[in-house]
Amino acid sequence: MLDHHAPIAEAEIWINRFKRHAKEIFINTLLAGTAIFIFSYGGLFVAIRLYPSFFIDYINPVFNSDGSRDAYFYMHPFILAIALSVFWNRFGKYFTGNILKAGVEFGLVYAFVALVPILWITYSAMEVEFQMVFTWLVYGFFQSFVAGMVLSWKRKEINLL
């Protein structure tokens, strides 16, 4: 006979785990979000200066440029960081080695599990150049790589105490 309460019990286990680790996830989110913010917007600033012709494609009605939703744009590193922090909390033990290696592995896992499928459907459904979609993949890998390095560094700092 099937146990109809099994899915509820599994959800409760996950919620209880989240509650136990909420402070760690919150701190990881702030650290990783700040690092992603600094490196991402710094990198975009440099990229726009070095390759302004590439960013001409963003002057397009598809992209909101009237400033009405800028807050969402600037919140993105922290929204990404909370998702990555929850993922790290559950699976961080599998990203071993030095900080750089853990960051690269974490970035690759995120890129292939989360980004490739969504960018594939985006490319197939929207009139965007492959080059633009590919840069989104690189940008997303870079963001998760930075977060993975920060989270790995924090784990190593805790283990030293």
Buried (B, 14 or more C-beta within 10 A) or exposed (E): EEEEEEEEEEEEEEEEEEEEBEEBBEEBBBBBBBBBBEBBBEBEEEBEEEEEEBBEBEEEEEEEEEEEEEEEEEEBBBEBBBBBBBBBBEEBEEBEEEBEBBBBBBBBBBBEEBBEEEBEEBBEEEEBEEEBBEBBBEBBBBBBBBBBBBBBBBBEEEEEE
